[in-house]
Amino acid sequence: MSQTTTQASRVDERSGTVRLGLIGSGWIGKFHAETIAQRIPGAVLEAVADPQPGAAERVASPLGVAKAYLDSADLLADTAVDGVVISSPAFTHTDLVVAAARAGKAVFVEKPMALTLEDADRAISAAAEAGLPLQVGFNRRFSTDFAAAHAVVEGGGVGTPQLLRSLTRDPGLSNPGAVKPWTIFLETLIHDFDTLNWLNPGAHAVEVFAKADALVAPEFREAGLLDTALVTIRYDNGALASAEANFSAVYGYDVRGEVFGSAGMVTAGDVRSTSMRHYSAAGQETTTTRLNIDLFHQAYTDELVSFVDAIRTGAVSGARGEDARAALAIALACITSVEKNRPVALEA
């Protein structure tokens, strides 16, 4: 009997209840834990693991979760756990994906799934060999407006895509010294790269040119900070795309996308938290979103709902390991482009 079949049988025995383990209890891990425990019917948060003493307990206890592990290996050895949600630091992701797959657990991993293409291949192979779902946390695929835009493109509503755009503007940079080198490509714009690939179905990036600088906190430039970036991408279907990021949008958390084609255009994303506008003697005002977990609150929930469904069915409807690898390839090409100040070709 395959691991997938064993897993499905175990889920069926619990009348469809899926039991998840969380690895990594930082701020996004805490949010995922609350989502699993409180907002996903048919899912249970079974255990939390974090190597920092007391960290797992601080997340697990308020949610009524009895199992809190220091070692992720103990969580992976827990036979009650059907799948794991990995929200630990990026450099740990690949090894945890591989270990989870080998332990017979379905995997949801936050982006980036890996930091090298070799590690991406290792993660993909481990899940494939185990016959288990591997889903990556590109939440824009589950945002209502981005999903609607994707459906329009797939349905031919813009004709042949010619120009695409995606942007991420974070609302503040409170501690520039804590930002790791190349974060803007590997952990921020990687969302935009996946979005552009997804909004240009069937096409593959073939060339990248990137420019980046420290414009928000220039005093940290010599320490390796890059807080502003602009990337152009050429696809094999002829489409040209741009992706941009900045770490200090004073007006709120701003994420948008656009596809212009031979038959029209579709856009997605809005910094406004509601459609309400206040008109007064001072002019027009509207409230804006300040946190990603607010802007994409439902999308974060829906991506985990999708993961639970994948555990039941074996079919991943969100971003797969191969999608994460394609976005990573663009991010790594951006790094080379900035270092060498020239366009960089991607392998076919």
N, C-alpha and C positions, 0 to 999 in steps of 0.2 A: 504494500500500500504506500502511495507517495505521501510526502509531507503535506502537500496541498489537500489531499483526500482526508488525511488524518485530522488536519486542522478543521476542514469543513464539517467532518463528523462530530468533532468536539463542540463546535458552535451549535450544530443541530441538536445535540443532547441538551443544551441549555435553552432550548426553545428560541434560538436565534440571538441570544444575548452574546455580545462580543466583549471580551475582557481585554483591556489595553493596559500596557505599562508605559510610563513616561520616563525617559532618560534625559536629565537636565532640567533643573527647576529654577532657572533664571526668570526674567520678567516674561519672556514669551512662553517659556515652559509653564509658568504659573497660569498664564492665560489659557494655554491648551488644556491644562489640568482641569480648570474650571469649566471649559467648554465640554470636555468629555463627561465630567461628572454631572453637569447640570443642564446641558443643552442638546444632547444627542440621545434620542430614544433608542433603546436596545443596546446601548453601550454602557460599560461600567469601567471606571478607573480602578484597576486592580492593585497597582503598585507604582511607586515613584522611586527613582534612583538618582543620587547625586553624590559626588565624591567629597563635597564640603560637609563637614560634620553639622548635623542639625538642619541642613537645607531641605532635604527630602521631607523630613517631618513637618517643617513649617508650611509646606504646600499640602502634604497629604492629610494632616490632622484636621484642619478646618473642613475638609471635604469628606470626612468620615472614612478615609482610606487607612487601613491598618498596617499595610506593608510599606515600609520605607527602608530602602537599601543604600548603603554607602558604595557598594560595588555593583556596577551594571551587570557583571557576570552573574550575580545572584538573581537579579531580576530576569535575565535571559534563561536561567535554569528553572524558573518558576513555571511549572506545568499548567498553572491556571491561566497564564497570559497567552492570548491568541496573537496579539500583534503589539508592536512597539512604536511609540512616537518619539523621535530623536530630536531634541532641541538643545543639545549641548553645544559648546563652541565648535566653530566650523572645522578646525583641524582634527577633531575627533570623529567626524561624521563617517568617513569611509570605513574605518576599522569597526565602528559600531554596526554599520549596515552589514558588513561581512559576518560579524559575530552573530548578529540577530538572525540572519538568513540560515547560518549553519545550525543555529539553535531551533530552527523550525518556526520562526516568528515572521509574520508579515511585517513590512517596514514602511512607515511614513517618516521621512527625514526632511528637516528644514533645509533650505538652500544655504550655501551651495552644498550639493551632495558630496563634492570632492574638490580638491584644490589643484589637482593635476589630471590630465587625461588618462594617465595610467591608473590612477586611483578610481576614476570614474568607471573605467572598464572593469576594474576589479569588483566594484560594487554591483555593477550590472550583471556580471558573470555569476557572482555569488547568489543573487536572487534567482537568476534563471536556472542555475543548477539545482537550487532547492525547490523550484517550481512555485515560488511564493510571490505575492504582489510587492512591488516596490514603487512607491509614490513619493514625489518630491513637492515641497511646499511652495509652489508658485501660485499664490492665492488669487492673483488677478483673473485667472481662468474661471474662478467661481464668483467674481463680482458681476452683479446683474447686468450692468451696462457694458462691461467688456465682453461678457458671454454673448450678449445680444449683438454686439458689433462683429464678433467672430462668426455668428450665424449668418449675418448679412453678407459678409465676405464669402463664406463657404457657399452660400446660395446664389452667388453671382451678382449680388446687389450693387457692387461697385465696379463690375467688369473685371478687367485685368489690373491687379495692383501695380501702381507705378511709383508712388511716393508714400512712405510710411513714417510715422513719428511716434516716439514714446518718451515720456519724461518723468523723472522723480525728483521732487524738491522737498527735502526734509525740513521740518519747521525750526530747527535750531541745532547748534553745535556747542554743547555745554562744556565739553572737555576734549578739545582738539588733540591734546597730547596722548589720549587713550586710543585714538583711531589708528589701527594697524595699517602699514603700507599696502596700497592697492585695494583697500576696502571698497573704494568707490566703484571699482569694476567687479570684484569678486563677490561682494555682498549687497551692493545697492543696484547698480546698473544691470546686474545679472537678471533681475526681475524684468527689466526693459528688454533685454536680449531675448528672453523666453517669450515675452509678449509679442515682439516683432516677428519672431519665427512662427508663432501660433497664428498671428494675423496675416501671414503670407503662406497659406497652406501648400505643402508640397515643395516649397522652394528651399534652397540651402544657401547660406551665406558663403561667399567666395572671396571677399576682400573687406578689410577693416582699416580705417584710419582714425586714430584717436588723438585728442589733445586734452591735457589736464593740467591743473595748477592749484595752488593754495591761494584763493582770492578772498575767502571768508576769514581765514586766520593765517595770513602770510608769514607771520613770525614762526610758524611751525613748518614752513616749506623745507628747510634744511633737515628737519627730522623725518621727512618722508611723507608729510601730510599732502594729500590731494583731496580738495573739497569741492572742486568744480570740474566738470568734464563734458566734452562734446565728442560724439562718435558718429562716423558715417559708415554705413554698411552697404555693400553691393551684393545682390542675390543673383543666383543663376537664372532666374526668370526675367532678369533685366531691371527689377525693381530696385530703387534706392531708398535707404532708410536712414533716419537720424535718431540718436538716443542722447539725452542730456540729463545731467544730474547736478544738484547743488545741495549743500548741507545746511543752508540757512535761509529758508523762505519765511520772512517775518510775518507773512499773512496767513500761514497755515500749512497743512500737509497737502501737497499738490501732486497728484498723479493723473496723467492724461495719456490718451492714445488716439491715433488717427490713421486711417487708410484712405488714400486718394487713388482712384482708378479711372479706367477708360469710360466707365458708365456712371460715376458718381463718387461720393465720399461718405465715410462713416466716422464718427468720433465717439469717444468714451471718456469718462472721468470728469469730476467736478469738485473743486475745493470746498464748495459750500456744503455745510452740514444739513441744511434744509433749503427748500425753495422759497422760504420766507424772505421778503425784503421789507425793510423799514424805511419809509420816506419821511423826512423831517426837514426842519430849516437847515440842518447841517448837510443835507443831501441824502443819498441812498446808502443804506447799510445792509449787510448780510453777515450771518455768523459763518465761521469756517471751522473745518476739522483740524485738530492739532496732533492727533496720534494715529498711527497706522492701524492700531487695534480698534479705533473708532471708525475710521474711514472704511476699513474692510472687515468690520465686526462680523457681518453675516457671511462674508466670503471665507473667513477663517473657520467659521462653524461648518459651512457647507463642504469645505475641502476635507474635513475630518469625517463628516457624514459619508462622503464619497469613499474615503479609506475604509470605513466600516463596511460599506457595501462591497468593496473589493475583497475584503476578507471573506465575506459570505459567498461571493460569486467567482472570485479569482480574476475578475476583469477590472483593470485600472482605468478610470475615466478621467482622472487628473493627469498632471505631468508625470511622465514615466522617466526611468533612469536615462533612456536615450535622449529625451528632451533636455534633461539637465546637462547631459554631456554636450549637446549642441550649443546651449547657452554658455557653458564654461569655455568651449573652444573660442567663442567670440571674446569673452572676457580676457582670456590668456593672450589672444592676438592683440587686444588693446594694450596690454602691458608691454608687449614687444614693440608695438607701434610708438608708444610714448617714449620708450627707451631709445629707439633708433630714429624717431622723428620721420617716419615714412609709412606708406600703406603696407599692410601685411596680408599676404594671400593665405587663405585657409585651405587645408587639404580637402579634397573631394570626399 
